[in-house]
């Protein structure tokens, strides 16, 4: 365990609980969990690496729990989800290599503009993601989803990161014509694949606080499972509201980091 107070451990566990719920409903739990770890872990030259590694060790548990809950309660094409996930794993690895040699700060304004456009689109199109999922998906649309949601967003995840889960949900709705609940369920399976690859890298580097991660993971699992049940019970309209909240919170956070921090 890192040298932190019991109060901070409690705060981190509560953050993991809330992040698991948010991530299961619509993605974006890392917006809460990662900053909490950066604040709570001891400062040092490798503090950010330990925060990232511990975050992945926590998140993969909640994401897996949410994915299992969704798979039991809603029709998810696991084969398509895994294929997209494997492509996203390759894309995120490539993105991480590129990120090592360039500044990602130049991309943040572009991402903010895209997110604002997404928020406006969802507001102006109330029916987006509320229609029931369609029947069998054509091979062409599956390939498009593998390319954009897998390789493309996976690359973004490795290069920049914030909002990956939200982008996945929106892309899956647009390409595969899924409803918001089914898209969230599919995104969780994709996230399991990308989290596993990232966690393996951080574990190999030795930048994971495993004892703290194990404790926080219990809370994240509870949050993820409850969040999945909430989304399934409340339906697409509820998920849409959470989606808009996460989108505009992400824009505000990135704007603050870009111009005010």
Protein Blocks (a to p, Z undefined) as FASTA:
>chain_A
ZZddfklmmmmmmmmmmmmmmmmmngojlmmmmmmmmmmpccdfklmmmmmmmmmmmmmm
mmmmmmmmmmmmpccdfklmmmmmmmmmmmmmmmmmmmmmccfklmmmmmmmmmmmmmmm
mmmmmmgopaccdddddfklmmmmmmmmmmmmmmmmmmnopoplmmmmmmmmmmnopafk
lmmmmmmmmmmmmmmmmmmmmmmnopacfklmmmmmmmmmmmmmmmmmmmmmnommlmmm
mmmmmmmmmmmmmmmmmmmZZ
